[in-house]
């Protein structure tokens, strides 16, 4: 009889555990955006959270924890319980670049479980209105003939804008001068005014200035053309077939999150990225929707790590 009671208790416990897992999610899910409210990444995070919540059946609450190149938000999520109720909008800075830029990090870039790849945001190569070159070839020829004279603006040291310019220098064999700014809001006016010569900017902020006739665009930094800008040729098409440097976005969870929670989060993300309204808004932001799969995210990290490591070393970028 005692053996039977133990067996029945074990069955009841297993059923209770299975029921608890099947009920995930049973309460709101916190989505941490490691950028300030109102920015492009924050807007993207909220867009996806709203759509994913419909399939998950609970609210997804976006919480901004900005600063230190996404390290503050990443560090916070890495210390949260691995129960599927706190996830992170992670960028290439979070999972790739920071490990090479900083001597010490408050989190492990490899200490997360991948939910899925969200999207890729290529940059556009912009030139000031009065620069003496009208396309990529002319820019490269001029830069080679005038070493150190061409200046390039960036969002700041170690940012995707900076790495794109360093990759351009490396692949074109040119020497150009870095002029860092604190974001596009400062860099674009400097480009328009002629204080700097070129600038790798995000599509969402750069293309309106092109359409207004204030700057010129020479190409886009992704391997494939952006759906929303089909006429804009890639740098890969213009003589640099290996040129690929973008800002990208993904969702991750603390390491050892339950497979059941990850499966449901992944399914909701894939469904959101197939939603035509979501896709259109992402493309309007200059972000090409990705597959939403963890495999795509893992492949992106693996491909980008050696490239970024080489560029950071080449440019001798070290941040405190």
C-alpha positions in Angstrom: 0.0 0.0 0.0 2.8 2.4 0.9 4.5 1.7 -2.5 1.2 2.5 -4.2 0.9 5.8 -2.5 4.5 6.8 -3.4 3.7 5.9 -7.0 0.5 7.9 -7.0 2.2 10.9 -5.5 4.9 10.7 -8.2 2.3 10.6 -10.9 0.5 13.6 -9.3 3.7 15.6 -9.1 4.6 14.9 -12.7 1.1 15.9 -13.8 1.4 19.1 -11.9 4.7 20.0 -13.4 3.5 19.2 -16.9 0.4 21.3 -16.3 2.5 24.3 -15.1 4.8 24.1 -18.2 1.8 23.8 -20.5 0.3 26.9 -18.9 3.3 29.1 -19.9 2.9 31.9 -20.1 0.7 32.5 -17.1 1.6 36.1 -16.4 3.0 39.1 -18.3 6.4 38.8 -20.0 9.0 41.6 -19.5 10.9 42.6 -22.7 14.0 44.6 -21.9 15.1 47.2 -24.5 18.7 48.2 -23.9 18.1 51.6 -25.6 16.2 54.8 -24.6 12.5 55.0 -25.2 11.5 56.4 -28.5 14.5 55.3 -30.5 14.4 53.0 -33.5 15.2 49.9 -31.5 12.7 50.7 -28.8 10.0 51.2 -31.5 10.9 47.9 -33.1 10.8 46.1 -29.7 7.3 47.5 -28.9 6.0 46.7 -32.3 7.0 43.0 -32.0 6.0 42.7 -28.3 2.5 43.9 -29.2 2.1 41.4 -32.0 3.7 38.5 -30.1 1.4 39.1 -27.1 -1.6 38.1 -29.2 -0.3 34.6 -29.8 1.1 34.2 -26.3 -2.1 35.3 -24.7 -0.5 37.6 -22.1 0.9 41.2 -22.1 4.5 41.8 -23.1 5.7 44.8 -21.1 8.7 46.7 -22.6 11.1 48.1 -20.1 14.0 50.4 -21.1 17.3 49.8 -19.5 19.7 51.9 -21.6 23.3 52.6 -21.4 26.9 51.4 -21.7 26.5 50.1 -25.3 23.5 47.8 -24.3 25.5 46.3 -21.4 23.2 47.6 -18.7 20.1 45.9 -20.2 22.0 42.8 -21.1 23.5 42.5 -17.6 20.1 42.9 -16.0 18.5 40.1 -18.1 21.4 37.8 -17.6 20.7 37.8 -13.8 17.0 37.2 -14.1 15.4 33.8 -13.5 15.5 31.5 -16.6 11.7 31.1 -16.6 10.7 32.8 -19.8 9.3 35.8 -18.2 12.2 38.2 -18.9 13.7 38.4 -22.4 16.1 40.9 -24.1 16.1 42.7 -27.4 19.8 42.0 -28.3 21.8 43.7 -31.0 25.1 43.0 -32.7 26.6 45.2 -30.0 25.2 43.0 -27.3 26.2 39.6 -28.6 29.3 40.4 -30.8 30.9 43.8 -30.7 31.0 44.5 -27.0 33.2 41.4 -26.3 36.0 43.0 -28.4 35.5 46.6 -27.4 35.5 46.4 -23.6 38.2 45.0 -21.4 35.5 43.8 -19.0 31.8 43.2 -19.4 29.2 42.8 -16.6 27.6 40.0 -18.6 28.6 37.0 -20.7 27.7 37.6 -24.4 27.4 33.8 -24.7 25.3 33.5 -21.6 21.9 33.6 -23.3 19.6 31.2 -25.1 18.6 32.4 -28.6 15.0 32.9 -29.3 15.4 34.1 -32.8 16.7 36.6 -35.4 14.4 39.6 -35.7 15.8 41.7 -38.5 18.7 43.3 -40.3 19.2 47.1 -40.6 21.7 48.0 -43.3 23.4 51.3 -43.4 23.7 53.7 -46.3 26.9 55.4 -47.5 26.1 59.1 -47.6 28.2 61.9 -49.0 28.0 65.6 -48.4 26.4 67.8 -51.1 29.7 69.5 -52.1 32.1 66.6 -52.1 34.1 66.2 -55.4 32.9 62.6 -56.1 29.6 61.3 -57.3 29.8 57.5 -56.7 31.7 54.8 -54.9 34.4 54.4 -57.5 35.1 58.2 -57.6 35.2 58.3 -53.8 37.7 55.5 -53.6 39.9 57.0 -56.3 39.9 60.4 -54.5 40.6 58.8 -51.1 43.5 56.9 -52.5 44.9 60.0 -54.1 44.5 62.1 -51.0 45.4 59.8 -48.0 43.9 61.1 -44.7 42.0 63.9 -46.3 38.5 62.3 -46.5 36.7 62.5 -43.2 33.9 60.1 -42.1 31.3 60.7 -39.4 30.1 58.0 -37.1 27.6 57.5 -34.3 30.6 57.0 -32.0 33.6 54.8 -31.5 32.8 51.1 -31.9 29.3 51.6 -33.3 28.0 49.9 -36.4 28.6 53.2 -38.3 32.2 53.1 -37.2 32.8 49.5 -38.1 31.2 50.0 -41.5 33.6 52.8 -42.3 36.6 50.7 -41.0 35.5 47.8 -43.2 35.2 50.2 -46.1 38.7 51.4 -45.5 40.0 47.9 -45.3 38.4 46.6 -48.5 39.2 49.7 -50.5 42.7 50.2 -49.3 42.0 53.8 -48.3 43.1 56.0 -45.4 40.3 58.2 -44.0 40.0 60.3 -40.8 37.4 59.3 -38.2 35.2 62.1 -36.7 33.0 60.6 -34.0 29.6 62.1 -33.0 27.0 61.2 -30.4 24.5 59.8 -32.9 22.9 60.7 -36.2 21.3 63.8 -34.8 24.7 65.4 -34.6 26.4 63.6 -37.5 23.9 64.4 -40.2 23.9 68.2 -39.8 27.7 68.1 -39.9 27.5 66.1 -43.2 25.0 68.5 -44.7 27.1 71.5 -43.6 30.2 70.1 -45.2 32.1 69.7 -41.9 32.6 66.0 -42.7 32.7 64.2 -46.1 30.9 60.9 -45.7 28.8 59.0 -43.2 27.4 55.5 -42.8 24.0 56.1 -41.5 20.8 54.0 -40.8 18.3 54.0 -43.6 15.5 55.5 -41.5 17.4 58.7 -40.8 19.6 58.9 -43.8 17.2 58.4 -46.7 14.9 61.2 -45.9 17.8 63.6 -46.2 18.7 62.0 -49.6 15.1 62.5 -50.7 15.2 66.1 -49.6 18.3 66.7 -51.7 20.5 67.5 -48.8 23.0 64.6 -49.1 23.8 62.0 -51.7 23.7 58.2 -51.3 26.3 55.9 -52.9 25.1 52.4 -51.7 23.9 50.2 -49.0 26.0 48.0 -46.7 24.0 44.7 -46.7 24.7 41.8 -49.1 21.2 42.0 -50.5 19.1 45.0 -51.5 16.5 46.3 -49.1 12.9 45.6 -50.1 11.9 49.1 -49.3 14.8 50.6 -51.4 15.1 48.2 -54.3 16.9 50.8 -56.6 19.7 51.3 -54.0 22.7 49.1 -55.0 24.7 47.3 -52.4 28.4 48.0 -52.0 28.9 44.3 -52.8 27.4 44.9 -56.2 29.8 47.9 -56.8 33.1 46.0 -56.7 33.3 44.8 -53.1 31.6 41.4 -53.0 32.4 40.6 -49.4 31.2 43.9 -48.0 28.5 43.2 -45.4 28.1 45.3 -42.3 24.7 45.9 -40.7 23.0 46.6 -37.5 20.8 43.6 -36.5 18.3 42.7 -33.9 17.3 39.6 -32.1 15.5 38.2 -29.0 17.3 36.2 -26.4 16.5 34.8 -23.0 18.6 34.0 -19.9 20.7 30.8 -20.3 18.9 27.6 -19.4 15.4 28.9 -20.0 13.0 26.0 -20.3 12.6 24.5 -23.8 8.8 24.8 -23.6 9.0 28.6 -23.0 11.6 29.0 -25.7 9.4 27.1 -28.2 6.4 29.3 -27.5 8.4 32.5 -27.7 9.9 31.4 -31.0 6.6 30.5 -32.5 5.2 33.9 -31.5 8.2 35.7 -33.0 8.0 33.8 -36.3 4.2 34.6 -36.5 4.9 38.3 -35.8 7.5 38.5 -38.5 5.1 37.0 -41.1 2.4 39.5 -40.2 2.1 42.0 -43.2 1.5 45.0 -40.9 4.6 44.2 -38.9 6.7 43.6 -42.0 5.6 46.9 -43.6 6.4 48.9 -40.5 9.8 47.2 -40.2 10.6 47.9 -43.9 9.5 51.5 -43.5 12.1 51.7 -40.7 14.8 50.4 -43.0 14.9 47.0 -41.3 14.6 43.8 -43.3 12.6 41.2 -41.4 14.5 38.0 -40.7 13.2 34.4 -40.3 12.8 34.6 -36.5 14.7 31.3 -36.0 17.5 30.7 -33.5 19.5 29.0 -36.2 19.7 32.3 -38.2 20.8 34.2 -35.1 23.5 31.7 -34.3 24.8 31.8 -37.9 24.9 35.6 -37.9 26.9 35.6 -34.7 29.3 33.0 -36.0 29.9 34.8 -39.3 30.3 38.3 -37.8 32.7 37.6 -34.8 36.0 37.2 -36.8 35.1 40.2 -39.0 34.4 42.5 -36.0 37.3 41.2 -34.0 39.6 42.1 -36.9 38.2 45.5 -37.5 38.4 46.5 -33.8 42.0 45.4 -33.7 42.8 47.1 -37.0 41.3 50.4 -35.8 42.7 50.0 -32.2 39.3 50.7 -30.6 39.3 50.2 -26.9 36.5 51.4 -24.7 36.5 51.7 -20.9 
